[in-house]
Amino acid sequence: MKIAMKIHVSLALAAALAVQAGAALAEYPEGPVTFVVPWPPGDLEDVLTRMIAEDFQAAYGQPAAVLNRPGGGGGPFPGAVEVATAPADGSMIGSFVIGVPVVGPTLGIAELAPDPFTPVGIFLTYPFVLATARSAPFQTMPELASYAQDNEVLLGHFGASLTPTQVSFALAQEMGFSWGSDAAYDALDCNTLASGDVDVINTTIQLIMPCLDDVTILAAVTGERLGQAPDAPTVGELVPDLGISLWNGLFVPNGTPPETIARIAEVAQATIASERAQTFATETGAQIYWQGTEEAAAQIASDIATMERIAATTGQ
């Protein structure tokens, strides 16, 4: 009887240990996953993140949803705070623009300082450009710099705090001219230039594709030249110290296991390489690619230094 009882206890203990071992070896994800996009639905990063979420669900058999939150560009970043305070288990993934890891820790938001995120990877550069009408009296940045010495040039942008706008301010300073005035607009497209409301717009090439024949791209605020405007130099070509772009990447809370990060990256990288993502890039002018964790971390460090130079140049 005692022997039988000992065997029974031993078997129960073995079974319990097996369950614990199985739980420890269970592969991520073990439940639903949420991708937080701190922008309204429909923009470039939202569409691509939804593609990643769809492929994630198909690959791992767990529900993957996209949650849109406000405050993605210049703070106070409520979506980023939500991810920062989530468990470090891959159940919540942030899809963030450059401002979150580069500017966020400097804004006095307790949850974002020091930087609470580990990059999974960067996958998108927004195709921001400085553009003017083909009929404008300047058709290159040097010509604009010369023209602005004696004429007021009006700049339209999406917000003074956004990275491309800050680059536009610093570029003017470095090229020896000042914008006569600037203003933020909700829409910056073909009609904005055609109406004559501004002389130069800082917008994405996606929004002016219908009128590219009537527009001159003065400079691209991107890492590489745009395929739709191969003759337009990047800002970094004009002034190397200002080489920076508005990118978007996936982030998880610090402490997330490397194996979890690798499984998220595996799906995201495959999505970005897919035919539908590449077609989307061609249609919108988006630059899509994959920079893994280490490359993304190096990019962030470099961009922090560049933003410090821009702030010193503009005095903002």
PEVEN-V456859 format. One line per field, one symbol per residue. phi: phi as a letter, one per 40 degrees, with the letter a starting at -180 (. if undefined). psi: psi as a letter, one per 30 degrees, with the letter a starting at -180 (. if undefined). A space follows every 50 residues. Layout:
BEGIN
phi=???
psi=???
END
This chain:
BEGIN
phi=.ccccccccccccccccccccccccdcccbadbbccbcacchcdcccccc cccccccccbgbdbbbbcbcgccbgcfcccccccccccbgcbbcbbcdcc ccbdcccgcdcbbcdcbbccibbabcccabbbcccccbbaccccdccccb bcbcbbacicccdccccccccddccgabccaaacbcbbbdcccccgcbcb bbbccdcbdcbdcbbbccabcbcbccccacccccdcccbdcbcaacbbac bbcdgcddccdccccdcccccccccccccdcccbgccbabbcdccccccc ccccccccccccccgb
psi=eeeeeeeeeeeeeeeeeeeeeeeefkkkkfakkkkkjhlllfleeeeeee eeeeeeeeefgkkjlkjkllhfeglgheeeeeeeglkhggfkkkjkleee feeeffggjefgkljgkkkelkfkkkiklkllkfflgkgleeeeeeefeg kkkkkklfkffkeeeeeeeeeeefgglkkellkkkekjaeeeeefgelek kjakfefgefgffgkkjelkilelkkefiffkllefeejefgjlljlklk klkkfkkeeeeeeeeeeeeeeefleeeeeeeeffgkjkakjaeeeeeeee eeeeeeeeeeeeefg.
END
